[in-house]
C-alpha cells in the first residue's frame, strides 16, 4: 500500500481477524533542520469490514499528515468506489485549518465522520458554519 508521501517512511502490518482485515499504517517524518526535530505523528489504522472501510486516526491532523489522510481517502475511493468510508476521529488530539478543510471536503463527498468530545463538536460546528 503506497500511502507514504515524499520524505516519509511507512510501515504496515496486516492482521486477519474474524471481523475483517486491519492494516496498521504508522508514518514518521523527520523535519529537515539542523537539530532534526520530529514532528508529532498521526497514526492511521485501516479497518476493513463487510461493506465498509474505516480509517481510525490517532494523534494530530496537521501539516503533512493531511496529505497522508487525503491519499488514504483517494486510494480507498479508487479501489472500492461503492464502499462506505468512515473516518474515526475519537483519538485525534488536534486538527489544523487545512485538516478541517480536508474533513469538510471528505464529509461533503459522503465520508462519515465518527468521534466524540469537544474536538468533534467543534468540528461539527465548523462544518455547519456555526460561530465558534
C-alpha positions as CSV (number, residue, x, y, z in Angstrom):
1,X,0.0,0.0,0.0
2,X,1.7,3.2,-1.1
3,X,0.5,5.8,1.5
4,X,3.8,7.5,2.3
5,X,4.4,11.0,1.0
6,X,7.9,12.1,-0.2
7,X,10.3,12.3,2.7
8,X,8.3,9.9,4.9
9,X,8.7,6.3,5.9
10,X,5.8,4.0,6.1
11,X,5.3,0.7,7.9
12,X,2.3,-1.5,7.6
13,X,1.3,-4.8,9.1
14,X,-1.9,-6.7,8.4
15,X,-3.8,-8.8,10.9
16,X,-6.6,-11.0,9.6
17,X,-9.3,-11.4,12.2
18,X,-12.8,-12.9,12.3
19,X,-14.3,-9.5,11.6
20,X,-12.2,-8.4,8.7
21,X,-8.8,-7.1,7.9
22,X,-6.9,-4.5,9.8
23,X,-3.9,-2.7,8.4
24,X,-1.8,-0.5,10.7
25,X,-0.2,2.4,9.0
26,X,2.4,4.3,11.0
27,X,4.2,7.2,9.4
28,X,7.1,9.3,10.8
29,X,8.6,12.3,9.2
30,X,11.9,13.9,10.1
31,X,12.0,17.7,9.5
32,X,15.0,19.0,7.6
33,X,16.5,21.1,10.3
34,X,19.9,21.2,11.9
35,X,18.6,19.7,15.1
36,X,16.5,17.1,13.3
37,X,13.4,17.7,15.4
38,X,10.5,15.3,14.9
39,X,7.0,16.4,14.0
40,X,4.2,14.8,16.0
41,X,2.8,11.7,14.4
42,X,-0.6,10.8,13.0
43,X,-1.3,7.1,13.1
44,X,-3.8,5.8,10.6
45,X,-5.3,2.3,11.1
46,X,-7.4,0.9,8.3
47,X,-10.2,-1.4,9.3
48,X,-11.9,-3.3,6.6
49,X,-15.3,-5.0,7.3
50,X,-18.1,-6.2,5.1
51,X,-19.2,-3.2,3.0
52,X,-17.2,-0.6,4.9
53,X,-13.7,0.8,5.4
54,X,-12.9,2.8,8.4
55,X,-9.8,5.0,8.8
56,X,-9.0,5.3,12.5
57,X,-6.9,8.4,13.3
58,X,-4.7,8.9,16.4
59,X,-2.7,12.0,17.1
60,X,-2.5,15.3,15.3
61,X,-4.1,16.0,12.0
62,X,-1.8,18.8,10.9
63,X,0.5,19.8,8.1
64,X,1.8,16.9,6.1
65,X,-0.4,14.4,7.8
66,X,-3.4,15.9,6.0
67,X,-1.8,14.7,2.7
68,X,-1.5,11.2,4.2
69,X,-5.2,11.2,5.1
70,X,-6.2,12.6,1.7
71,X,-4.1,10.0,-0.1
72,X,-5.6,7.2,2.0
73,X,-9.1,8.6,1.2
74,X,-8.4,8.8,-2.5
75,X,-6.9,5.3,-2.6
76,X,-10.0,3.9,-0.8
77,X,-12.3,5.7,-3.3
78,X,-10.4,4.4,-6.3
79,X,-10.1,0.8,-5.1
80,X,-13.7,0.5,-3.8
81,X,-15.8,3.3,-5.2
82,X,-19.2,1.9,-3.9
83,X,-17.9,1.1,-0.4
84,X,-18.9,3.2,2.6
85,X,-16.0,5.1,4.2
86,X,-15.8,6.4,7.7
87,X,-13.1,8.4,9.5
88,X,-12.9,7.8,13.2
89,X,-11.6,10.9,15.0
90,X,-12.0,9.7,18.5
91,X,-8.3,9.7,19.3
92,X,-7.4,12.9,17.4
93,X,-5.9,15.5,19.7
94,X,-5.6,18.4,17.3
95,X,-6.9,19.5,13.8
96,X,-5.3,22.4,12.0
97,X,-7.2,24.6,9.5
98,X,-6.1,22.5,6.5
99,X,-7.2,19.4,8.3
100,X,-10.6,20.9,9.0
101,X,-10.9,21.8,5.3
102,X,-10.0,18.3,4.2
103,X,-12.5,16.7,6.6
104,X,-15.2,19.2,5.4
105,X,-14.4,18.2,1.8
106,X,-14.5,14.5,2.7
107,X,-17.8,14.9,4.6
108,X,-19.4,16.6,1.6
109,X,-18.2,13.7,-0.6
110,X,-20.1,11.2,1.6
111,X,-17.4,10.2,4.2
112,X,-18.9,9.6,7.6
113,X,-17.1,11.3,10.5
114,X,-17.1,9.4,13.8
115,X,-15.9,10.5,17.2
116,X,-16.9,12.1,20.5
117,X,-15.9,15.0,22.7
118,X,-15.3,18.7,22.3
119,X,-12.9,18.4,19.3
120,X,-15.6,16.6,17.2
121,X,-18.3,19.1,18.5
122,X,-16.1,22.0,17.4
123,X,-15.6,20.3,14.0
124,X,-19.3,19.8,13.6
125,X,-19.9,23.5,14.4
126,X,-17.3,24.4,11.8
127,X,-18.9,22.2,9.2
128,X,-22.3,23.7,9.8
129,X,-21.0,27.2,9.7
130,X,-21.9,28.0,13.3
131,X,-20.0,30.7,15.2
132,X,-17.2,29.4,17.4
